[in-house]
């Protein structure tokens, strides 16, 4: 998850657009004057949301994007929704969009069909056991439909034409972060940009994807005074990057060609708030695909069933009904998947066995990336668990660099 500044969270609580500007937008884009404009009380971290009624009877959602990741975050979601339109997965249709941050509104936006059903987050405790059980079957349906969607098999997202797009993750350095923590005094690193601080394309393999992130981390450690404590890692980190790029070691070649690291399309935020359903428990919509993308099956946010039980575990830690679902849903999901599609179930089980997929070296490489990212997230910002970054987390990075042979004892 992204580390949000209070100003980021305040965006959706502001009156970002006037009703007059919204009416002008709809008149200009589709020739219709809205009959009603409202703002839901519940807002997200990346958009200001408006519910708009149109004179032809349609209900739509206008989502005005906070300035974070320019252009391709909006285009990724639009491209994915268009790709899923005929997949059988219930997703909103796209009415119009703009990925130009310099448009007349001054913000990127998309306008989507409004799927006017409550979220599972709001109603799950009122559902009968048979209805909750039926949701597991529907999640298997959605999993199988998503499995079959034809997408470019790269590590990245979708471009607006449906081709491969750049890597897109919440934890990347976004526009407000760059202004606050790089451009501003006392740092004055005004030459830094989204492109210099983040990977900027798609990647053909997992080692190439990891290398791209490590290069940006190496760069940030080199330039930012707040993470000078990480300087001892620069030389071994560069050695690791060079090895990944030249595939000079057998374990790197193995990870590059492993069929268990085949990139697949995942929602990555598949929690109860993004699942809309009717009173009888039928799923009518899956929303918020903006950070969906292609990656490995073992990823912590890849499994839709683990996303769901993770939401319950976090949101309802003492709720007995939630605990039952946490305990039973993963096993039920896998068992039903095995009955419905045994070959796919076997592939999924193989691809999600992290230790078997990555091995000792791959696990070490993954931990280097994750713990180094965490060190930079808190170190650059100067908030959160900085003391842990300077001790335990950095020690994990050092230990794994030694495991791979890139750092001396």
TALIN-V320343 format. One record per run of one state. SS is the DSSP state (H for helix, E for strand, C for the rest). FROM is the first residue (numbers start at 1). TO is the last residue. If there is no record, write none. Layout:
BEGIN
ss & from & to
SS & FROM & TO
SS & FROM & TO
END
This chain:
BEGIN
ss & from & to
C & 1 & 5
H & 6 & 13
C & 14 & 18
H & 19 & 30
C & 31 & 35
E & 36 & 38
C & 39 & 46
E & 47 & 53
C & 54 & 58
E & 59 & 65
C & 66 & 71
H & 72 & 84
C & 85 & 93
E & 94 & 98
C & 99 & 108
E & 109 & 113
C & 114 & 118
E & 119 & 119
H & 120 & 126
C & 127 & 128
H & 129 & 147
C & 148 & 154
E & 155 & 158
C & 159 & 163
E & 164 & 165
C & 166 & 174
H & 175 & 183
C & 184 & 193
H & 194 & 197
C & 198 & 202
E & 203 & 203
C & 204 & 205
H & 206 & 223
C & 224 & 224
H & 225 & 246
C & 247 & 249
H & 250 & 257
C & 258 & 258
H & 259 & 261
C & 262 & 263
E & 264 & 266
C & 267 & 271
H & 272 & 274
E & 275 & 277
C & 278 & 282
E & 283 & 286
C & 287 & 292
E & 293 & 295
C & 296 & 303
H & 304 & 315
C & 316 & 319
H & 320 & 340
C & 341 & 341
H & 342 & 351
C & 352 & 353
H & 354 & 381
C & 382 & 385
H & 386 & 403
C & 404 & 409
END
